[in-house]
């Protein structure tokens, strides 16, 4: 490594000394106004230090032939057009870049460091460069060349003792806000050109022209600041500016409209994400991209030399663009990626809810059919009990009972199998109320269940599936209670129009802990008043009936299945 390379590397590692050396060479180039060659050489060395200091391209990057050719052309143009106007434009650019760094600096000594550098460049511009381009030297007034030549190095000495933050003093440290830099460039340009205009048009002195220009700029900035914020009855300029930033191009709005349409029509999360991101190819900046969401990946479009990553959870998007994205466009694309991510998460949750609903339907169907099978098994147990305890003279009655009950049990098993194949099917056949009533009396013959007869209406019909399920659940629960509470009587009543079925027993009431969720949710109970009654209540609601507990006191526990009125009342 040569001495020059070591010196450049050392300066690169310490941004403080690099900027001080850069300003020192500029000071020497300005003072050597009588020796144009020496001034030009100092400026060329100054440009070399600027290439090391500038924040846009890494100084360690190797330049290809095209990059070297561009730098050679810029230096050649600088040599050809070297003069006061070139130096004025160059100093304005430097001041804009240094001022743009100040906006990003929170560390106070570092901020003061860059402010001193900015003050030096502004003083070089106003005290040294601009007076030399004034055509009428009499308007310039007293010269400040000596004060500038001797006083400005003090600024550089102060910069050497200020402590910089670790981030700002390392290679590449200190970001530059291009928006603020452009704003500062325009302000300084207006200051210079406005001062020259005042001197030319009004024949004002240089100091007076600078003050008039500063006052004009201050009044204009004050007016902009006053009109910027929104007040009652007035829409501030910031609203229009924000609206412009939020809608940089109509393609963004078109993509958002397509995203909304796609979200309502596509239910598959991965399919939605692939189609939504593919729609980005219609944006004028996008060539393609890749995405990763969980374990699923996808690509769209083609690759390009410019890429920008947008990390989210679970979506990670990488866009390939035709040009390097500006900060505003990066912000816009980040917002679009976040919107796609939120829609994708919503699709995932909708699918999970659908799966949970499916599993819940399976669980409820299985639990309901389990109780149906349990009730059928209890009926078979009753028949087996009668068959085992039948005597010789009861054979005819037993045969008649089996002939009536076994077809009913077979039919109910067929209904259970149909509900297993089609879980959401609750509809069943209907029977005349009197016939259904006689079947129930036969099924529970010989058990402590009393059926109170009624003169049924001729057109009274009973939904068989619902009434069988509810009656079986209520009677089996009451008979289970009778095993531990003896003697216990069970009464069954059916209104003449078959609109209400009630089952009452003389046992103990339902306990308060069970009563809170009874018929509303599955409950834990040793007596069997749990999930069976919950499913029976849901089945009743689906068929236009209501199952409720009408009495709950010692010696009087009653459940009632009642048809809902057309107006929705119980």
C-alpha positions as CSV (number, residue, x, y, z in Angstrom):
1,X,0.0,0.0,0.0
2,X,1.4,3.4,-1.0
3,X,1.7,6.4,1.3
4,X,-1.2,8.1,-0.5
5,X,-3.4,5.0,0.0
6,X,-2.6,4.8,3.7
7,X,-3.3,8.5,4.1
8,X,-6.7,8.1,2.3
9,X,-7.5,5.1,4.4
10,X,-6.7,7.0,7.6
11,X,-8.8,9.9,6.6
12,X,-11.6,7.6,5.6
13,X,-11.6,6.0,9.1
14,X,-11.9,9.5,10.8
15,X,-14.7,11.6,9.3
16,X,-13.7,14.5,11.4
17,X,-10.2,14.9,9.9
18,X,-11.6,14.2,6.4
19,X,-14.1,17.0,6.5
20,X,-11.5,19.4,8.1
21,X,-8.9,18.5,5.4
22,X,-11.6,19.0,2.8
23,X,-12.4,22.5,4.1
24,X,-8.8,23.4,4.5
25,X,-8.0,22.6,0.9
26,X,-11.0,24.6,-0.2
27,X,-9.7,27.5,1.9
28,X,-6.3,27.3,0.2
29,X,-8.0,27.2,-3.2
30,X,-10.0,30.3,-2.4
31,X,-7.0,32.3,-1.0
32,X,-4.8,31.5,-4.0
33,X,-6.9,33.6,-6.3
34,X,-3.9,35.2,-7.9
35,X,-2.3,31.9,-8.8
36,X,-4.9,30.1,-10.9
37,X,-2.8,26.9,-11.4
38,X,-2.2,26.4,-7.6
39,X,-5.8,27.2,-6.8
40,X,-6.9,24.7,-9.4
41,X,-4.6,22.0,-8.0
42,X,-5.9,22.6,-4.5
43,X,-9.4,22.3,-5.8
44,X,-8.7,19.0,-7.6
45,X,-7.2,17.6,-4.3
46,X,-10.3,18.9,-2.6
47,X,-12.5,17.0,-5.0
48,X,-10.5,13.9,-4.3
49,X,-11.2,14.3,-0.6
50,X,-14.9,14.9,-1.4
51,X,-15.1,11.6,-3.2
52,X,-13.9,9.9,0.0
53,X,-16.3,12.0,2.2
54,X,-19.5,11.9,0.0
55,X,-22.2,9.6,1.5
56,X,-23.7,8.3,-1.8
57,X,-21.1,5.8,-3.0
58,X,-18.8,3.7,-0.8
59,X,-15.2,4.9,-1.1
60,X,-14.0,1.2,-1.0
61,X,-15.9,0.4,-4.2
62,X,-13.8,-0.3,-7.2
63,X,-14.7,1.8,-10.2
64,X,-15.1,0.3,-13.6
65,X,-14.0,2.0,-16.8
66,X,-17.4,3.8,-17.1
67,X,-17.1,5.3,-13.6
68,X,-13.5,6.5,-14.2
69,X,-14.6,8.0,-17.5
70,X,-17.4,10.0,-15.8
71,X,-15.0,11.3,-13.1
72,X,-12.5,12.2,-15.7
73,X,-15.1,14.2,-17.7
74,X,-16.3,16.0,-14.6
75,X,-12.7,17.0,-13.6
76,X,-12.0,18.0,-17.2
77,X,-15.1,20.2,-17.2
78,X,-14.1,21.7,-13.9
79,X,-10.6,22.5,-15.2
80,X,-12.0,24.1,-18.4
81,X,-14.7,26.2,-16.6
82,X,-12.7,26.8,-13.4
83,X,-13.5,30.2,-12.0
84,X,-15.6,32.0,-9.4
85,X,-18.9,30.9,-10.7
86,X,-17.9,27.2,-10.6
87,X,-16.6,27.7,-7.1
88,X,-19.9,29.4,-6.1
89,X,-22.0,26.4,-7.3
90,X,-19.6,24.0,-5.8
91,X,-19.7,25.6,-2.3
92,X,-23.5,25.8,-2.5
93,X,-23.6,22.0,-3.1
94,X,-21.2,21.4,-0.2
95,X,-23.2,23.6,2.1
96,X,-26.4,21.8,1.1
97,X,-24.9,18.4,1.8
98,X,-23.5,19.5,5.2
99,X,-26.8,21.1,6.1
100,X,-28.6,17.8,5.2
101,X,-26.4,16.0,7.6
102,X,-27.3,18.4,10.4
103,X,-31.0,17.3,10.2
104,X,-30.1,13.7,11.0
105,X,-27.8,14.4,14.0
106,X,-29.1,14.2,17.5
107,X,-25.7,14.3,19.3
108,X,-25.1,18.0,20.3
109,X,-21.3,18.3,19.8
110,X,-21.7,16.5,16.4
111,X,-24.5,18.9,15.4
112,X,-22.3,21.9,16.4
113,X,-19.4,20.4,14.4
114,X,-21.5,20.3,11.2
115,X,-23.1,23.7,11.9
116,X,-19.5,25.2,12.1
117,X,-18.7,23.6,8.8
118,X,-21.9,25.0,7.3
119,X,-21.1,28.4,8.7
120,X,-17.7,28.3,7.1
121,X,-19.1,27.5,3.7
122,X,-21.7,30.2,4.0
123,X,-19.1,32.7,5.0
124,X,-16.9,31.7,2.1
125,X,-19.8,32.2,-0.2
126,X,-20.9,35.6,1.1
127,X,-17.6,37.2,2.1
128,X,-15.3,35.9,-0.5
129,X,-16.9,34.4,-3.6
130,X,-20.0,36.5,-4.4
131,X,-18.3,39.9,-4.0
132,X,-15.8,38.8,-6.7
133,X,-18.6,38.3,-9.4
134,X,-20.1,41.7,-8.9
135,X,-19.6,43.8,-12.0
136,X,-19.5,47.1,-10.2
137,X,-16.8,46.9,-7.5
138,X,-18.0,50.2,-6.0
139,X,-21.2,48.5,-4.8
140,X,-19.3,45.8,-2.8
141,X,-18.3,48.2,-0.1
142,X,-15.5,47.5,2.3
143,X,-13.6,44.3,1.7
144,X,-13.6,41.5,4.3
145,X,-10.9,39.4,2.6
146,X,-8.4,39.8,5.4
147,X,-10.9,38.9,8.1
148,X,-12.1,35.9,6.1
149,X,-8.5,34.7,5.4
150,X,-7.4,34.9,9.0
151,X,-10.6,34.3,10.9
152,X,-12.1,31.3,9.1
153,X,-9.2,28.9,10.1
154,X,-10.3,29.5,13.7
155,X,-13.5,27.7,12.7
156,X,-11.5,24.7,11.5
157,X,-9.5,24.7,14.8
158,X,-12.6,24.6,16.8
159,X,-13.9,21.6,14.8
160,X,-10.7,19.6,15.7
161,X,-11.6,19.7,19.5
162,X,-15.3,18.9,19.3
163,X,-16.1,15.2,20.2
164,X,-18.1,13.5,17.5
165,X,-20.4,10.6,18.2
166,X,-19.2,7.1,17.3
167,X,-21.7,6.7,14.5
168,X,-20.8,10.0,12.8
169,X,-17.0,9.5,13.0
170,X,-16.9,6.1,11.3
171,X,-16.7,5.4,7.6
172,X,-20.1,6.1,6.0
173,X,-21.4,7.6,9.2
174,X,-23.9,10.4,9.0
175,X,-26.9,10.1,6.7
176,X,-27.8,12.9,4.4
177,X,-31.5,14.0,4.0
178,X,-31.7,14.8,0.3
179,X,-35.0,16.6,0.7
180,X,-33.5,19.0,3.2
181,X,-30.3,19.3,1.2
182,X,-32.2,20.3,-1.9
183,X,-34.2,22.8,0.2
184,X,-31.0,24.3,1.6
185,X,-29.4,24.4,-1.9
186,X,-32.4,26.4,-3.2
187,X,-32.4,28.8,-0.3
188,X,-28.7,29.6,-0.7
189,X,-29.1,29.9,-4.4
190,X,-32.0,32.3,-3.9
191,X,-29.9,34.3,-1.4
192,X,-27.0,34.6,-3.9
193,X,-29.1,35.4,-6.9
194,X,-31.4,37.6,-5.0
195,X,-28.5,39.7,-3.6
196,X,-27.1,40.1,-7.1
197,X,-30.5,41.1,-8.4
198,X,-31.0,43.8,-5.7
199,X,-27.5,45.2,-6.6
200,X,-28.2,45.2,-10.3
201,X,-31.8,46.5,-10.3
202,X,-31.7,48.9,-7.4
203,X,-28.0,49.7,-7.4
204,X,-27.9,48.8,-3.7
205,X,-24.7,48.1,-1.8
206,X,-23.7,44.5,-1.3
207,X,-24.5,44.4,2.4
208,X,-27.8,46.1,1.9
209,X,-28.7,43.7,-0.9
210,X,-27.9,40.6,1.2
211,X,-30.0,42.0,4.1
212,X,-32.9,42.7,1.7
213,X,-32.7,39.2,0.3
214,X,-32.6,37.7,3.8
215,X,-35.6,39.7,4.9
216,X,-37.5,38.7,1.8
217,X,-36.7,35.0,2.3
218,X,-37.6,35.2,6.0
219,X,-41.0,36.8,5.2
220,X,-41.7,34.1,2.6
221,X,-40.8,31.3,5.0
222,X,-42.9,32.9,7.7
223,X,-45.9,33.0,5.2
224,X,-45.3,29.4,4.3
225,X,-45.1,28.4,7.9
226,X,-48.3,30.3,8.7
227,X,-50.2,28.6,5.9
228,X,-48.8,25.2,6.5
229,X,-50.9,24.0,9.5
230,X,-54.6,23.4,9.3
231,X,-56.9,25.8,11.2
232,X,-60.7,26.1,11.5
233,X,-62.0,27.2,8.2
234,X,-58.7,26.8,6.4
235,X,-57.1,23.7,4.9
236,X,-53.3,23.9,5.4
237,X,-50.7,23.3,2.8
238,X,-49.5,20.2,4.6
239,X,-52.8,18.5,3.7
240,X,-52.1,18.9,0.0
241,X,-48.5,18.0,0.4
242,X,-49.3,14.8,2.4
243,X,-52.0,13.9,-0.2
244,X,-49.3,14.2,-2.9
245,X,-46.9,12.0,-1.0
246,X,-49.7,9.4,-0.3
247,X,-50.8,9.3,-3.9
248,X,-47.5,9.6,-5.9
249,X,-49.0,7.8,-8.8
250,X,-52.4,6.5,-9.8
251,X,-51.0,2.9,-10.2
252,X,-50.9,2.7,-6.4
253,X,-54.6,3.5,-6.1
254,X,-55.4,0.9,-8.8
255,X,-53.4,-1.8,-7.0
256,X,-55.2,-1.0,-3.7
257,X,-58.5,-1.3,-5.5
258,X,-57.5,-4.7,-7.0
259,X,-56.2,-5.8,-3.6
260,X,-59.6,-5.1,-2.0
261,X,-61.5,-6.9,-4.9
262,X,-59.2,-9.9,-4.6
263,X,-59.6,-10.1,-0.9
264,X,-63.3,-10.5,-1.3
265,X,-63.1,-13.1,-4.0
266,X,-60.1,-15.2,-3.1
267,X,-60.4,-17.4,0.1
268,X,-57.1,-19.3,-0.1
269,X,-54.4,-17.3,1.7
270,X,-51.5,-18.4,-0.5
271,X,-53.5,-18.0,-3.7
272,X,-54.6,-14.5,-2.6
273,X,-51.0,-13.5,-1.8
274,X,-49.6,-14.8,-5.1
275,X,-52.2,-13.0,-7.2
276,X,-52.0,-9.7,-5.2
277,X,-48.2,-9.5,-5.5
278,X,-48.4,-10.4,-9.2
279,X,-50.6,-7.4,-9.6
280,X,-47.6,-5.3,-8.6
281,X,-46.1,-5.9,-12.0
282,X,-48.5,-3.3,-13.4
283,X,-46.7,-0.6,-11.2
284,X,-44.3,1.3,-13.4
285,X,-41.3,0.8,-11.0
286,X,-41.6,-3.0,-10.5
287,X,-39.9,-5.7,-12.6
288,X,-40.5,-8.6,-10.3
289,X,-40.0,-10.0,-6.8
290,X,-40.0,-12.9,-4.5
291,X,-42.0,-13.6,-1.3
292,X,-41.8,-15.8,1.7
293,X,-44.7,-16.4,4.0
294,X,-44.2,-19.2,6.6
295,X,-43.2,-22.3,4.6
296,X,-44.6,-21.0,1.3
297,X,-42.5,-19.1,-1.3
298,X,-43.2,-17.6,-4.6
299,X,-41.8,-15.5,-7.4
300,X,-43.3,-13.1,-10.0
301,X,-41.8,-11.1,-12.8
302,X,-38.1,-11.0,-13.5
303,X,-35.0,-9.9,-11.5
304,X,-33.2,-6.6,-11.9
305,X,-30.1,-5.0,-10.5
306,X,-32.0,-3.0,-8.0
307,X,-33.8,-4.8,-5.1
308,X,-35.5,-3.7,-1.9
309,X,-36.5,-5.9,1.0
310,X,-39.6,-5.4,3.1
311,X,-39.5,-7.6,6.2
312,X,-42.8,-8.4,7.9
313,X,-44.4,-11.1,9.9
314,X,-45.2,-13.6,8.3
315,X,-44.7,-12.0,4.9
316,X,-41.2,-11.1,3.7
317,X,-41.2,-9.4,0.3
318,X,-38.2,-8.6,-1.9
319,X,-39.0,-6.3,-4.9
320,X,-36.8,-6.0,-8.0
321,X,-37.2,-2.5,-9.4
322,X,-36.1,-0.8,-12.6
323,X,-34.5,2.1,-10.8
324,X,-33.3,2.7,-7.2
325,X,-36.3,3.6,-5.1
326,X,-36.5,7.0,-3.5
327,X,-37.3,7.2,0.2
328,X,-40.9,8.2,-0.6
329,X,-41.3,5.2,-2.8
330,X,-39.8,2.9,-0.3
331,X,-42.3,4.2,2.3
332,X,-45.1,3.6,-0.2
333,X,-44.0,0.1,-1.0
334,X,-43.6,-0.6,2.7
335,X,-47.2,0.4,3.2
336,X,-48.4,-1.8,0.3
337,X,-46.5,-4.8,1.6
338,X,-48.0,-4.2,5.1
339,X,-51.5,-4.1,3.6
340,X,-50.9,-7.3,1.7
341,X,-49.5,-8.8,4.9
342,X,-52.5,-7.8,7.0
343,X,-54.9,-9.3,4.4
344,X,-52.9,-12.5,4.3
345,X,-53.1,-12.7,8.1
346,X,-56.8,-12.2,7.9
347,X,-57.1,-15.0,5.4
348,X,-55.1,-17.3,7.6
349,X,-57.3,-16.6,10.6
350,X,-60.5,-17.1,8.5
351,X,-59.1,-20.5,7.4
352,X,-58.3,-21.4,11.0
353,X,-61.8,-20.4,12.1
354,X,-63.3,-22.5,9.4
355,X,-61.3,-25.5,10.5
356,X,-62.3,-24.9,14.1
357,X,-65.9,-24.6,13.0
358,X,-65.6,-27.8,11.1
359,X,-64.1,-29.6,14.1
360,X,-66.8,-28.2,16.4
361,X,-69.5,-29.5,14.0
362,X,-67.9,-32.9,14.1
363,X,-67.6,-32.8,17.9
364,X,-71.2,-31.7,18.4
365,X,-72.5,-34.2,15.9
366,X,-70.5,-37.0,17.5
367,X,-71.7,-36.0,21.0
368,X,-75.3,-35.8,19.8
369,X,-75.2,-39.1,18.0
370,X,-73.5,-40.7,21.1
371,X,-76.5,-39.7,23.2
372,X,-78.9,-41.0,20.5
373,X,-77.1,-44.3,20.5
374,X,-77.1,-44.3,24.3
375,X,-80.8,-43.8,24.4
376,X,-81.4,-46.6,21.8
377,X,-79.1,-48.9,23.9
378,X,-81.2,-48.1,26.9
379,X,-84.4,-49.0,25.0
380,X,-82.8,-52.3,24.0
381,X,-81.7,-52.9,27.6
382,X,-85.3,-52.4,28.7
383,X,-86.5,-54.9,26.1
384,X,-83.9,-57.4,27.2
385,X,-84.9,-56.9,30.8
386,X,-88.5,-57.6,30.0
387,X,-87.6,-60.6,27.9
388,X,-85.4,-62.1,30.7
389,X,-88.1,-61.6,33.4
390,X,-91.1,-62.6,31.3
391,X,-93.1,-65.6,32.5
392,X,-95.0,-68.1,30.3
393,X,-98.3,-66.2,30.2
394,X,-96.4,-63.0,29.2
395,X,-95.0,-64.5,26.0
396,X,-97.8,-63.1,23.8
397,X,-97.5,-59.6,25.3
398,X,-93.7,-59.7,24.9
399,X,-93.9,-60.8,21.3
400,X,-96.4,-58.0,20.6
401,X,-94.0,-55.5,22.3
402,X,-91.0,-56.7,20.4
403,X,-93.0,-56.5,17.1
404,X,-93.8,-52.9,17.9
405,X,-90.5,-51.7,19.4
406,X,-87.9,-53.3,17.2
407,X,-89.1,-51.6,14.0
408,X,-89.1,-48.3,15.9
409,X,-85.6,-48.9,17.1
410,X,-84.5,-49.8,13.6
411,X,-86.0,-46.7,12.2
412,X,-84.3,-44.5,14.8
413,X,-81.0,-46.2,14.0
414,X,-81.5,-45.3,10.4
415,X,-82.2,-41.7,11.3
416,X,-79.0,-41.7,13.4
417,X,-77.0,-43.1,10.5
418,X,-78.5,-40.5,8.2
419,X,-77.5,-37.7,10.6
420,X,-74.0,-39.2,10.8
421,X,-73.7,-39.0,7.0
422,X,-75.2,-35.5,6.9
423,X,-74.4,-33.9,10.2
424,X,-76.3,-30.7,9.5
425,X,-79.6,-32.4,8.6
426,X,-82.0,-32.1,11.5
427,X,-85.2,-32.6,9.6
428,X,-87.2,-35.8,10.2
429,X,-90.6,-37.3,9.6
430,X,-93.8,-36.4,11.5
431,X,-96.4,-38.6,13.2
432,X,-99.8,-37.9,14.5
433,X,-99.6,-36.9,18.1
434,X,-101.8,-39.8,19.3
435,X,-99.7,-42.4,17.5
436,X,-96.4,-41.0,18.8
437,X,-97.9,-40.9,22.3
438,X,-98.8,-44.6,22.2
439,X,-95.3,-45.5,21.0
440,X,-93.8,-43.7,24.0
441,X,-96.1,-45.5,26.4
442,X,-95.1,-48.8,24.9
443,X,-91.4,-48.0,25.1
444,X,-91.5,-47.1,28.7
445,X,-94.0,-49.7,29.8
446,X,-93.0,-51.3,33.2
447,X,-90.9,-48.3,34.2
448,X,-91.8,-45.6,36.8
449,X,-93.0,-43.2,34.1
450,X,-96.7,-42.1,34.0
451,X,-98.2,-40.7,30.8
452,X,-101.1,-38.4,31.4
453,X,-103.6,-39.0,28.6
454,X,-105.1,-36.2,26.6
455,X,-107.7,-35.9,23.9
456,X,-105.4,-35.0,21.0
457,X,-106.5,-32.8,18.1
458,X,-107.0,-34.8,14.9
459,X,-104.5,-32.6,13.0
460,X,-101.9,-32.5,15.7
461,X,-98.5,-33.7,14.3
462,X,-95.2,-34.3,16.1
463,X,-91.7,-33.9,14.6
464,X,-90.5,-37.4,15.4
465,X,-86.8,-36.8,15.4
466,X,-86.9,-33.8,17.7
467,X,-89.5,-35.2,20.1
468,X,-87.8,-38.6,20.3
469,X,-84.4,-37.0,21.1
470,X,-85.8,-34.6,23.7
471,X,-88.1,-37.2,25.4
472,X,-85.3,-39.8,25.5
473,X,-82.8,-37.3,27.0
474,X,-85.3,-36.1,29.7
475,X,-86.7,-39.5,30.6
476,X,-83.3,-41.2,30.7
477,X,-81.9,-38.4,33.0
478,X,-85.0,-38.8,35.2
479,X,-84.6,-42.6,35.4
480,X,-80.9,-42.2,36.2
481,X,-81.9,-40.0,39.1
482,X,-84.5,-42.6,40.2
483,X,-81.7,-45.1,40.8
484,X,-80.3,-43.0,43.6
485,X,-83.5,-41.3,44.8
486,X,-86.2,-43.8,45.6
487,X,-89.1,-43.6,45.4
488,X,-89.2,-41.1,42.4
489,X,-92.1,-40.5,40.1
490,X,-91.8,-39.3,36.5
491,X,-94.8,-37.6,34.7
492,X,-95.0,-36.9,31.0
493,X,-97.6,-34.5,29.5
494,X,-98.4,-33.6,25.9
495,X,-100.8,-30.8,25.1
496,X,-103.7,-31.6,22.8
497,X,-102.3,-29.6,19.9
498,X,-98.8,-31.2,20.5
499,X,-97.3,-27.7,20.9
500,X,-95.8,-28.5,24.3
501,X,-94.2,-31.6,25.9
502,X,-93.3,-31.5,29.6
503,X,-91.4,-34.1,31.7
504,X,-91.5,-33.7,35.5
505,X,-90.0,-35.7,38.3
506,X,-90.3,-35.6,42.1
507,X,-86.5,-35.7,42.8
508,X,-84.0,-33.1,43.9
509,X,-83.6,-29.9,42.0
510,X,-80.7,-29.0,39.7
511,X,-77.8,-27.6,41.6
512,X,-77.0,-23.9,41.2
513,X,-73.5,-24.6,39.7
514,X,-75.1,-26.7,37.0
515,X,-78.1,-24.4,36.6
516,X,-76.0,-21.5,35.3
517,X,-75.0,-23.2,32.0
518,X,-77.8,-25.8,31.7
519,X,-79.2,-25.8,28.2
520,X,-76.7,-23.1,27.2
521,X,-73.4,-25.0,27.2
522,X,-72.1,-28.5,28.1
523,X,-71.9,-28.9,31.9
524,X,-70.1,-31.4,34.1
525,X,-72.6,-33.5,36.1
526,X,-72.7,-37.0,37.4
527,X,-76.5,-37.3,36.8
528,X,-76.2,-36.9,33.1
529,X,-77.7,-33.4,32.8
530,X,-74.8,-32.3,30.7
531,X,-74.1,-32.3,27.0
532,X,-77.2,-34.2,26.0
533,X,-79.6,-31.5,27.1
534,X,-77.4,-28.9,25.5
535,X,-77.6,-30.6,22.1
536,X,-81.3,-31.2,22.6
537,X,-81.8,-27.5,23.3
538,X,-79.9,-26.6,20.2
539,X,-81.8,-29.1,18.1
540,X,-85.1,-27.7,19.4
541,X,-84.0,-24.1,18.5
542,X,-83.1,-25.3,15.0
543,X,-86.6,-26.8,14.6
544,X,-88.5,-23.8,15.9
545,X,-89.0,-25.0,19.4
546,X,-87.6,-24.0,22.8
547,X,-86.4,-26.3,25.6
548,X,-86.4,-24.8,29.1
549,X,-86.5,-25.6,32.8
550,X,-89.9,-24.4,34.0
551,X,-89.7,-25.6,37.7
552,X,-86.7,-26.4,39.9
553,X,-87.6,-27.1,43.5
554,X,-87.6,-30.1,45.7
555,X,-90.3,-32.5,44.6
556,X,-91.0,-30.6,41.4
557,X,-88.4,-30.5,38.6
558,X,-90.0,-29.9,35.2
559,X,-88.5,-29.5,31.7
560,X,-90.8,-28.2,28.8
561,X,-90.4,-28.4,25.1
562,X,-92.6,-25.7,23.6
563,X,-93.2,-24.5,20.0
564,X,-92.2,-20.9,19.5
565,X,-94.9,-18.5,18.5
566,X,-94.7,-16.8,15.0
567,X,-93.8,-13.5,16.7
568,X,-90.8,-15.0,18.3
569,X,-92.2,-15.2,21.8
570,X,-91.8,-18.3,23.9
